[in-house]
Amino acid sequence: MKAERIIELFTFSCAAFSVLLSCQTLEELISGLDAKTNEHATKSEEKQITDDQDANNWDLEQLDTARAVNYLSAKEKNVVLELNKVRTNPKKYADLYLVPDLRYYQGKEYRYPGRVTLITNEGKSAVEECIRALSLTRPMKALMPSDLLSMAAKDHVQDTGPKGIVGHTGSDGSSLVSRIQRYDKTRRSIAETIAYGHDKTSEIVKSLVVDDGVRSRGHRRIILTAGYDSVGLAIGNHSTYRNVCVIDFAQYD
């Protein structure tokens, strides 16, 4: 009986050890998969950043003004770069990024290969109008990044994003002016643009420059206002449109 009891205990111990080993192996497998997923995501983001920089066509040393700051993400820094591309050489920006897009329009549908079809308000006529406008726009100075403007933009993203709010007024009734005054009262003039739904940095700026469905083209006018010399921004999640990017502009000089 004692021998049988010892065998039972040994068998049970082996089974328990086997289960423990299986659990450890499963945890290691899951951990390995998570690591590979994160590595893939990092490489994808790095590739996207490199693609957006488009170093063969632009002087990054002059235009990539936010790359060294520590308060913006890599994606947010690329938005600053995109803004500086269109400001410093509007015609070149149109030729490189807008003219090729015309082929992907079918009526009001924008069908870029590998992406979800977008239903626009005006179709390619808005892009054609933008191309003409940019070809007549004089180059202007690049924008410099501002931590104070970025904090104001981040406040609006963190406030409106989770609540699904759209527009320039915060849930507490705050305005662009009041948000910026929390951090800085020295600027001469300010403006704000907000893009919803776009994940790629190039598409964020492109959507604001084309300004489809906005009769006044107000977002484009802000981006191409020569007097602005500083920019701050924040990108975050939006409960309705998935992504939101708030960009604040200011003139200090």
Backbone hydrogen bonds in HBPLUS format (Angstrom, degrees):
<---DONOR---> <-ACCEPTOR-->    atom                        ^
c    i                          cat <-CA-CA->   ^        H-A-AA   ^      H-
h    n   atom  resd res      DA  || num        DHA   H-A  angle D-A-AA Bond
n    s   type  num  typ     dist DA aas  dist angle  dist       angle   num
A0005-ARG N   A0001-MET O   2.86 MM   4  6.10 157.9  1.91 150.5 156.8     1
A0006-ILE N   A0002-LYS O   2.88 MM   4  6.13 154.2  1.94 148.1 155.1     2
A0007-ILE N   A0003-ALA O   2.98 MM   4  6.25 153.8  2.05 145.4 152.5     3
A0008-GLU N   A0004-GLU O   2.91 MM   4  6.21 153.9  1.98 149.0 156.1     4
A0009-LEU N   A0005-ARG O   2.94 MM   4  6.18 164.4  1.97 151.4 155.3     5
A0010-PHE N   A0006-ILE O   2.86 MM   4  6.03 155.8  1.91 145.9 153.4     6
A0011-THR N   A0007-ILE O   2.82 MM   4  6.02 157.1  1.87 146.8 153.2     7
A0012-PHE N   A0008-GLU O   2.84 MM   4  6.07 160.8  1.88 151.2 156.6     8
A0013-SER N   A0009-LEU O   2.80 MM   4  5.99 157.5  1.85 146.7 153.4     9
A0014-CYS N   A0010-PHE O   2.89 MM   4  6.12 155.1  1.95 146.9 153.5    10
A0015-ALA N   A0011-THR O   2.93 MM   4  6.18 155.0  1.99 146.0 153.1    11
A0016-ALA N   A0012-PHE O   2.85 MM   4  6.10 161.6  1.89 152.9 157.8    12
A0017-PHE N   A0013-SER O   2.86 MM   4  6.02 158.8  1.90 146.7 153.1    13
A0018-SER N   A0014-CYS O   2.84 MM   4  6.02 148.0  1.95 142.0 151.3    14
A0019-VAL N   A0015-ALA O   2.91 MM   4  6.25 155.7  1.97 150.1 155.9    15
A0020-LEU N   A0016-ALA O   2.89 MM   4  6.13 165.7  1.91 152.1 156.2    16
A0021-LEU N   A0017-PHE O   2.79 MM   4  5.95 155.9  1.84 145.0 152.3    17
A0022-SER N   A0018-SER O   2.83 MM   4  6.04 151.9  1.91 143.6 151.8    18
A0023-CYS N   A0019-VAL O   2.86 MM   4  6.15 156.3  1.91 152.1 158.2    19
A0024-GLN N   A0020-LEU O   2.95 MM   4  6.20 160.4  1.98 149.3 154.5    20
A0025-THR N   A0021-LEU O   2.84 MM   4  6.04 156.1  1.90 146.6 153.8    21
A0026-LEU N   A0022-SER O   2.84 MM   4  6.05 152.7  1.91 146.7 154.2    22
A0027-GLU N   A0023-CYS O   2.88 MM   4  6.12 159.3  1.92 150.2 155.7    23
A0028-GLU N   A0024-GLN O   2.92 MM   4  6.14 158.2  1.97 147.7 153.8    24
A0029-LEU N   A0025-THR O   2.88 MM   4  6.10 149.7  1.97 141.7 150.6    25
A0030-ILE N   A0026-LEU O   2.85 MM   4  6.12 163.3  1.87 154.0 157.6    26
A0031-SER N   A0027-GLU O   2.83 MM   4  5.98 161.6  1.86 148.1 154.0    27
A0032-GLY N   A0028-GLU O   2.82 MM   4  5.98 151.3  1.91 142.4 150.5    28
A0033-LEU N   A0029-LEU O   2.90 MM   4  6.17 153.2  1.97 147.4 154.8    29
A0034-ASP N   A0030-ILE O   2.87 MM   4  6.12 158.7  1.91 151.9 157.7    30
A0035-ALA N   A0031-SER O   2.97 MM   4  6.18 155.3  2.03 144.1 150.9    31
A0036-LYS N   A0032-GLY O   2.96 MM   4  6.20 155.6  2.02 145.2 151.6    32
A0037-THR N   A0033-LEU O   2.84 MM   4  6.05 155.3  1.90 148.0 155.4    33
A0038-ASN N   A0034-ASP O   2.88 MM   4  6.10 162.3  1.92 151.0 155.4    34
A0039-GLU N   A0035-ALA O   2.89 MM   4  6.03 152.8  1.96 142.9 151.1    35
A0040-HIS N   A0036-LYS O   2.85 MM   4  6.04 155.8  1.91 145.7 152.2    36
A0041-ALA N   A0037-THR O   2.90 MM   4  6.14 157.2  1.95 147.5 154.1    37
A0042-THR N   A0038-ASN O   2.89 MM   4  6.08 155.8  1.95 146.0 152.5    38
A0043-LYS N   A0039-GLU O   2.94 MM   4  6.18 162.0  1.98 149.0 153.7    39
A0044-SER N   A0040-HIS O   2.88 MM   4  6.05 154.6  1.95 147.2 154.7    40
A0045-GLU N   A0041-ALA O   2.91 MM   4  6.11 155.2  1.98 145.5 152.1    41
A0046-GLU N   A0042-THR O   2.87 MM   4  6.11 158.9  1.92 149.6 155.7    42
A0047-LYS N   A0043-LYS O   2.93 MM   4  6.09 154.8  1.99 144.7 151.4    43
A0048-GLN N   A0044-SER O   2.91 MM   4  6.13 155.8  1.97 144.3 151.3    44
A0049-ILE N   A0045-GLU O   2.86 MM   4  6.10 156.3  1.92 150.2 156.6    45
A0050-THR N   A0046-GLU O   2.99 MM   4  6.21 159.8  2.03 145.6 150.9    46
A0051-ASP N   A0047-LYS O   2.84 MM   4  6.09 159.2  1.88 150.5 156.6    47
A0052-ASP N   A0048-GLN O   2.88 MM   4  6.07 160.6  1.91 149.2 154.3    48
A0053-GLN N   A0049-ILE O   2.93 MM   4  6.14 147.0  2.04 145.0 154.3    49
A0054-ASP N   A0050-THR O   3.30 MM   4  6.60 150.7  2.39 146.3 151.9    50
A0057-ASN N   A0054-ASP O   3.05 MM   3  5.89 158.1  2.10 124.6 130.3    51
A0062-GLN N   A0059-ASP O   3.09 MM   3  5.69 139.7  2.26 113.7 123.0    52
A0063-LEU N   A0059-ASP O   3.12 MM   4  6.31 153.6  2.20 149.3 157.5    53
A0064-ASP N   A0060-LEU O   2.80 MM   4  4.96 159.8  1.84 133.9 139.0    54
A0065-THR N   A0063-LEU O   2.88 MM   2  5.45 139.0  2.05 101.0  90.1    55
A0067-ARG N   A0064-ASP O   3.43 MM   3  5.85 169.3  2.45 114.6 117.7    56
A0069-VAL N   A0066-ALA O   3.18 MM   3  5.64 156.1  2.24 115.8 122.6    57
A0077-LYS N   A0073-SER O   2.93 MM   4  6.20 153.4  2.00 151.7 159.1    58
A0078-ASN N   A0074-ALA O   3.10 MM   4  6.37 144.5  2.23 140.1 149.2    59
A0079-VAL N   A0075-LYS O   3.17 MM   4  6.56 136.2  2.37 139.8 151.2    60
A0079-VAL N   A0076-GLU O   3.15 MM   3  5.11 128.8  2.43  92.9 106.2    61
A0080-VAL N   A0076-GLU O   3.31 MM   4  6.73 154.2  2.38 146.0 151.0    62
A0081-LEU N   A0077-LYS O   3.11 MM   4  6.47 154.9  2.18 143.2 150.3    63
A0082-GLU N   A0078-ASN O   2.89 MM   4  6.16 156.8  1.95 146.2 151.8    64
A0083-LEU N   A0079-VAL O   2.94 MM   4  6.22 159.6  1.98 152.8 158.0    65
A0084-ASN N   A0080-VAL O   2.99 MM   4  6.26 153.5  2.07 147.8 155.1    66
A0085-LYS N   A0081-LEU O   2.93 MM   4  6.24 140.9  2.09 146.4 157.6    67
A0086-VAL N   A0082-GLU O   3.23 MM   4  6.56 166.3  2.25 155.2 155.3    68
A0087-ARG N   A0083-LEU O   3.04 MM   4  6.20 150.2  2.13 144.5 153.4    69
A0088-THR N   A0084-ASN O   2.98 MM   4  5.83 166.9  2.00 142.2 146.2    70
A0089-ASN N   A0085-LYS O   3.11 MM   4  6.04 147.0  2.22 146.3 153.8    71
A0140-MET N   A0087-ARG O   2.93 MM  53  5.51 151.8  2.01 130.9 138.6    72
A0093-TYR N   A0089-ASN O   3.00 MM   4  6.24 160.5  2.04 157.8 164.0    73
A0094-ALA N   A0090-PRO O   3.01 MM   4  6.28 159.8  2.05 149.3 154.2    74
A0095-ASP N   A0091-LYS O   2.91 MM   4  6.19 162.4  1.95 152.5 157.3    75
A0096-LEU N   A0092-LYS O   2.91 MM   4  6.05 157.1  1.97 151.7 157.4    76
A0097-TYR N   A0093-TYR O   2.94 MM   4  5.91 164.5  1.96 154.0 158.1    77
A0098-LEU N   A0094-ALA O   2.94 MM   4  4.80 143.3  2.07 121.6 132.4    78
A0099-VAL N   A0094-ALA O   2.96 MM   5  6.19 161.1  1.99 166.7 166.0    79
A0101-ASP N   A0098-LEU O   3.02 MM   3  5.22 132.9  2.25 103.4 116.7    80
A0102-LEU N   A0099-VAL O   3.23 MM   3  5.68 153.7  2.30 113.1 119.8    81
A0104-TYR N   A0101-ASP O   2.98 MM   3  5.63 159.0  2.03 121.2 127.6    82
A0105-TYR N   A0102-LEU O   3.38 MM   3  5.81 169.8  2.39 115.5 116.6    83
A0111-ARG N   A0104-TYR O   2.78 MM   7  5.17 167.6  1.79 158.8 154.4    84
A0106-GLN N   A0109-GLU O   2.81 MM   3  5.15 160.9  1.85 150.8 157.4    85
A0109-GLU N   A0106-GLN O   3.06 MM   3  5.15 161.9  2.09 124.3 124.6    86
A0120-THR N   A0108-LYS O   2.79 MM  12  5.23 169.5  1.80 166.3 163.1    87
A0110-TYR N   A0118-LEU O   2.81 MM   8  5.05 162.0  1.84 150.6 156.5    88
A0118-LEU N   A0110-TYR O   3.09 MM   8  5.05 165.1  2.11 141.2 142.6    89
A0115-ARG N   A0112-TYR O   3.08 MM   3  5.68 155.7  2.14 146.9 145.1    90
A0126-ALA N   A0123-GLY O   3.40 MM   3  6.30 151.4  2.49 121.3 124.4    91
A0127-VAL N   A0124-LYS O   3.06 MM   3  5.04 117.6  2.47  95.2 110.6    92
A0128-GLU N   A0124-LYS O   2.88 MM   4  6.17 161.6  1.91 157.4 162.5    93
A0129-GLU N   A0125-SER O   2.95 MM   4  6.09 156.6  2.00 142.9 149.1    94
A0130-CYS N   A0126-ALA O   2.99 MM   4  6.16 150.0  2.09 137.9 146.2    95
A0131-ILE N   A0127-VAL O   2.88 MM   4  6.16 156.0  1.93 151.5 157.9    96
A0132-ARG N   A0128-GLU O   3.10 MM   4  6.37 159.2  2.15 147.6 152.4    97
A0133-ALA N   A0129-GLU O   2.99 MM   4  6.23 157.1  2.04 145.4 152.0    98
A0134-LEU N   A0130-CYS O   2.85 MM   4  6.06 164.1  1.87 157.1 160.7    99
A0135-SER N   A0131-ILE O   3.06 MM   4  6.17 148.7  2.16 142.8 150.9   100
A0136-LEU N   A0133-ALA O   3.15 MM   3  5.37 145.8  2.27 101.6 111.5   101
A0137-THR N   A0134-LEU O   3.15 MM   3  4.97 160.1  2.19 100.1 106.3   102
A0144-MET N   A0229-ASP O   2.93 MM  85  6.20 163.6  1.96 137.0 140.8   103
A0231-VAL N   A0144-MET O   2.91 MM  87  6.13 146.3  2.03 153.3 155.8   104
A0146-SER N   A0231-VAL O   2.83 MM  85  5.66 138.1  2.00 149.9 148.5   105
A0150-SER N   A0146-SER O   3.10 MM   4  6.17 148.9  2.20 136.2 145.3   106
A0151-MET N   A0147-ASP O   2.98 MM   4  6.20 144.3  2.11 140.5 148.9   107
A0152-ALA N   A0148-LEU O   3.19 MM   4  6.51 155.2  2.26 145.2 151.2   108
A0153-ALA N   A0149-LEU O   2.96 MM   4  6.22 156.9  2.01 147.5 154.0   109
A0154-LYS N   A0150-SER O   2.84 MM   4  6.00 154.9  1.90 145.1 152.2   110
A0155-ASP N   A0151-MET O   3.01 MM   4  6.22 150.6  2.09 144.0 151.0   111
A0156-HIS N   A0152-ALA O   3.35 MM   4  6.68 153.7  2.43 142.5 148.0   112
A0157-VAL N   A0153-ALA O   3.04 MM   4  6.38 155.3  2.11 149.4 156.6   113
A0158-GLN N   A0154-LYS O   2.90 MM   4  6.06 172.4  1.90 158.1 159.6   114
A0159-ASP N   A0155-ASP O   2.99 MM   4  6.05 137.8  2.17 138.2 149.6   115
A0160-THR N   A0156-HIS O   2.88 MM   4  5.87 172.8  1.88 151.1 153.4   116
A0161-GLY N   A0157-VAL O   2.86 MM   4  5.29 151.2  1.94 137.5 146.8   117
A0164-GLY N   A0160-THR O   2.91 MM   4  5.88 115.0  2.35 146.8 162.4   118
A0165-ILE N   A0160-THR O   3.01 MM   5  4.78 147.9  2.12 140.5 141.2   119
A0164-GLY N   A0161-GLY O   3.13 MM   3  5.25 154.2  2.20 105.8 113.8   120
A0239-SER N   A0161-GLY O   2.91 MM  78  6.06 165.5  1.93 150.8 146.1   121
A0170-GLY N   A0174-SER O   2.89 MM   4  4.88 164.1  1.92 140.3 145.3   122
A0173-GLY N   A0170-GLY O   2.96 MM   3  5.06 160.8  2.00 111.8 114.1   123
A0179-ARG N   A0175-SER O   2.94 MM   4  6.15 157.2  1.99 153.0 159.4   124
A0180-ILE N   A0176-LEU O   3.03 MM   4  6.23 164.3  2.06 154.2 157.7   125
A0181-GLN N   A0177-VAL O   2.93 MM   4  6.07 153.8  1.99 149.0 157.1   126
A0182-ARG N   A0179-ARG O   3.30 MM   3  5.46 148.7  2.40  98.5 107.4   127
A0183-TYR N   A0180-ILE O   2.96 MM   3  5.63 150.4  2.05 116.0 123.6   128
A0184-ASP N   A0180-ILE O   2.79 MM   4  5.85 158.8  1.83 156.7 163.4   129
A0188-ARG N   A0251-GLN O   2.70 MM  63  5.46 165.1  1.72 170.2 175.3   130
A0251-GLN N   A0189-SER O   2.94 MM  62  5.32 147.3  2.04 147.3 150.9   131
A0191-ALA N   A0249-PHE O   3.07 MM  58  5.16 146.0  2.19 133.8 134.3   132
A0249-PHE N   A0191-ALA O   2.82 MM  58  5.16 172.2  1.83 151.9 154.3   133
A0193-THR N   A0247-ILE O   2.94 MM  54  5.28 159.9  1.98 152.0 158.6   134
A0247-ILE N   A0193-THR O   2.86 MM  54  5.28 168.3  1.87 170.9 170.1   135
A0195-ALA N   A0245-CYS O   2.96 MM  50  5.19 159.6  2.01 144.5 150.3   136
A0245-CYS N   A0195-ALA O   2.87 MM  50  5.19 151.1  1.95 153.3 159.4   137
A0197-GLY N   A0243-ASN O   2.85 MM  46  4.80 163.3  1.88 137.0 136.5   138
A0204-ILE N   A0200-LYS O   3.08 MM   4  6.40 144.4  2.21 146.0 156.2   139
A0205-VAL N   A0201-THR O   3.30 MM   4  6.62 166.1  2.32 157.7 156.7   140
A0206-LYS N   A0202-SER O   2.99 MM   4  6.04 158.4  2.03 142.4 149.5   141
A0207-SER N   A0203-GLU O   2.92 MM   4  5.83 160.2  1.96 141.2 146.0   142
A0208-LEU N   A0204-ILE O   3.35 MM   4  6.60 151.9  2.44 140.6 147.5   143
A0209-VAL N   A0205-VAL O   2.92 MM   4  6.15 152.3  2.00 153.0 161.1   144
A0210-VAL N   A0206-LYS O   2.92 MM   4  6.08 170.2  1.93 157.1 159.2   145
A0211-ASP N   A0207-SER O   2.94 MM   4  5.80 154.6  2.00 135.3 143.7   146
A0214-VAL N   A0211-ASP O   3.12 MM   3  5.60 163.9  2.15 135.3 136.0   147
A0217-ARG N   A0214-VAL O   2.97 MM   3  5.28 146.5  2.09 109.7 120.1   148
A0221-ARG N   A0217-ARG O   3.01 MM   4  6.30 160.7  2.05 153.7 159.7   149
A0222-ILE N   A0218-GLY O   3.06 MM   4  6.26 152.3  2.14 144.3 150.8   150
A0223-ILE N   A0219-HIS O   3.09 MM   4  6.37 168.9  2.10 152.1 154.4   151
A0224-LEU N   A0220-ARG O   2.95 MM   4  6.13 150.8  2.03 151.6 159.9   152
A0225-THR N   A0222-ILE O   3.16 MM   3  5.22 158.7  2.20 113.7 111.9   153
A0228-TYR N   A0225-THR O   3.28 MM   3  6.04 151.3  2.37 119.3 125.1   154
A0229-ASP N   A0250-ALA O   3.05 MM  21  6.36 151.7  2.14 144.1 148.5   155
A0230-SER N   A0250-ALA O   3.12 MM  20  5.29 154.3  2.19 160.9 159.1   156
A0250-ALA N   A0230-SER O   3.09 MM  20  5.29 149.3  2.19 141.4 140.0   157
A0232-GLY N   A0248-ASP O   2.87 MM  16  5.20 153.1  1.94 149.9 157.2   158
A0248-ASP N   A0232-GLY O   2.73 MM  16  5.20 168.5  1.75 163.8 167.1   159
A0234-ALA N   A0246-VAL O   3.03 MM  12  5.53 144.3  2.16 148.4 158.2   160
A0246-VAL N   A0234-ALA O   3.00 MM  12  5.53 154.9  2.06 164.2 165.6   161
A0236-GLY N   A0244-VAL O   2.95 MM   8  5.51 159.5  2.00 157.8 163.8   162
A0244-VAL N   A0236-GLY O   2.95 MM   8  5.51 149.4  2.05 154.7 154.3   163
A0238-HIS N   A0242-ARG O   2.87 MM   4  4.46 152.0  1.95 100.3 103.8   164
A0242-ARG N   A0238-HIS O   2.73 MM   4  4.46 126.4  2.02 138.5 137.3   165
A0243-ASN N   A0241-TYR O   2.72 MM   2  5.59 144.2  1.84 101.2  93.1   166
